[in-house]
Amino acid sequence: MRGLLTYTKDVIKLFFLFILCTSLFYFGLQAIHQEYENYHRYDPPEGNAVKVDKQVRYEWIDRISIFFRLGE
């Protein structure tokens, strides 16, 4: 009987430790989320930035030449 009581007490301690660690992890993630929620990653660039979203249209023979030269 004494062994069962000790075992139950250890299980309850482990359960509370698990709940405590899980709560700390959850609230840590919430704090990180709040920190980066309003972080603007896609602000317009400043200075001498070059826009890179438009590609130059090459003829197919030029593309093959670039492929063999550069391995693109």
N, C-alpha and C positions, 0 to 999 in steps of 0.2 A: 504494500500500500504506500509505503514511504517513497519507493522508487517511482511509482506512478505520479505522485504529487510533485516530486522534483522534476520529472520529465515534463509535466504539464506547465509548471512554472517556467522552465527553459523555453518551451514552445511559445508561451505568451511573451516572454522577453524578446525572442527572435521576431515574433510578429510585430511588436511595437517598434523594434529597430528597423524592420523592413518598411513599415509605414512612415517612420521618421525620415529615412533615407529617400524614399520615393517622394515624399512631400518636399524635401529640400531640392531634389532634382527638378521637380515640376516648377517650383517657384523660381528656381534659378533660370530655367528656360523662359519663364514668363518675363523675368527681368531683362534677359537678353533680347527678347522679342520687343519689349517696350523701348529699349535703347535704340534698336535699329529699325523701328517701324517707320519713322519719319526721315530716315536717311535717304537722301536723293542720289541714287547711283547714276542716274541718266540726265544729269544737268547738262546744259549745252557747254561745250568746251570753250575755254577762254584762251586768248593768245593766238598763236599762229597754227592753230589746229587745221588739219586737212580732212575734209569729208571723204569717207571711204565706202559709202554704201552704194555708189554707182560704179559698175564695172564697164570697162571698155570692151566693145564688141569686136572680136577678131574674126577673121575668115578662118575656116576650118583648117586650111593648110598651115596658117600661122600658129594655131593652137597645137597642132601636131608637132610643129617645129619646137615650140616652147616645151611641150611635154618631153620630147626626147633630149633637149638640152638641159632642162632643169629638173626633170623627174616629177613634175607637178601631177 
